[in-house]
């Protein structure tokens, strides 16, 4: 009689644990706000975006506002963007020292109340939040550099489980 013996194997986890798995901060951004663009508004927006593209300026977090648009650029591009906008639009502002807080969790949108808890903790810090964006596994929060550290610390302290 032949007997086959199998060595005991270690299972490899293939699913990440539920809940917040990581909180990360990315620094080095400037937020650009452009307002009071002339009509037709869509053409004015497209003209600005084309100027940025022609000058190889990469943008993130584009938002269309009632009278213009807002977006993030790398802080090293802020002066160039301000110069380009000065000749095109009189109503713009550049907010430097901006950061992105990235809160990661598996299937974040499906975890009942998780997004709301992260946003509530973030708002509870009392810092200005300029933008929120979410994906299936991340919430992105744009705020000041100091505000990012406050939010990240509060989310870690209040919402992340310490591994046992």
N, C-alpha and C positions, 0 to 999 in steps of 0.2 A: 504494500500500500504506500503510495506516494503522498507525502504531506508537504504542503507549501506553507511556509511561515512568512508573514508580512511584518516588517518592522513597524513599530509604532511611529506615526508621522505627526509632525506639528501642523496644526491647521493654520492656513494663511487667511487672515481676514481680508475680505474683498469689499466690504462696505465700511464707510466711515461711520463713526458713532454720531448719533443725533445730537442736536444742540450746537452751540457756537464752538467751532474748532480753532479759530484763529482771529486775532485782531491785529491789523497791520496799519502803519501810517506811511504814506508817501508824501514827502515834502517837495518843495521847489516849484510851486505853481503860482501863477497870477491870474486873477479873475478879471475879465474884461466885460464891462456893461456898456452897451450902446443904446441910446434912446432917441426919441423924437426924429426918427427917420422920415424922409419925405414920401409922399405917395407917388406911385404905387409901392406900397410897403415891401411886397415880395421882391420886386426888382431891386430895391435899395439893399435888402438883405443879401440877395445873390451877388450884387456888385461888391459888397464888403467881403463876402466869402471868397469871391474870385481874386480879389486883391491879396488876400491871405494865402491862397493857393499859389498864386503867381510868385509869391515871395517865400515859398516853401515853409510856411508857418503851420505847424500841426496844432489842431485844436481838439479839446475834449469837452464833454458835458455841454454840448450846444443846447441852448434853450431859446425858444422864440418867445419874445415878450410882447406886450400889447403894442408897443411902438418901436421895437427894435429886436435886439438879441443879446445874449450873454454866453460866455464860454470861458474855458480855462486854456491857458497856454503855459509852456515851460517858462519859468521865471526869467531865464536867460534871454527869452524872446520878447519880454515885456516892453523894453525900450523901443525895439524895432516896431512892434505893433502900435505903440502909442504914436510914433512918428508917422506911420502909414495912415492911421486914423485921423491925425490932426488935420491933414489936408482933405479928408473925405467927409468927416462928420464932426460937427461942433460939440455934440453931447455924448461924451464917452468918459468912462473912468477906468482906472487900472488899480486893482487891489492886490498888492504884493503879499508875500509870506502866507500863501494859502497852502493847505494840505488836504489830502484825501484820507479819510479813515475807511478802511475796508474791513467789514465784519463778515466772516465766512461761516457758513453752516450748510450742511447737506440739505437739499430740498427746502431751503429757507422759506419759500412761499407756501409750502405745504404744512409747515409746522405751525399749528394754530396759535396765533397771538405772538409769535416770535418777533416778527417785524415790528409790531406795535410796541413790544417791550423794549426793543433796542432803541426805537425812536423816542419813547417816553424817557428812558434813561438819558439819552443824548440831550433832549430838551431840558431835562432836569438839571443839567450841568450849568445852564444859564448862559451858554455861549451862543453867538450868532451862527446859525446854520444857513449856508448860502444855497445849498443844493443837496437833494437826496436822489439817489438812483438805485434801482434794485435789479438783480438778476435772479435766476433760480437758486443760486448758492451764495450770493453776496448782497450786502447792503453797502452802498458807497455814500459817504457823507463828506461834503466839501465845507470846510471851515478854516479859520485862522490856524496858524502853526500851533499856538498855545492852546487854542480850543480843541485841536485834534488830540493833544496829549490828555486833556481833561476828559474828553469823551472816551478815548481808548481805555484810560484807566478805570473809568466808571463802568464801562461795559464789561471789562475783565473782572472787576471786583464784584459786580452785582449779578452778572448773567452767565459767566463761565464756570462750569463745574471743575473743581480740582480733581485730577485723576487719582483714583485710590490705589 
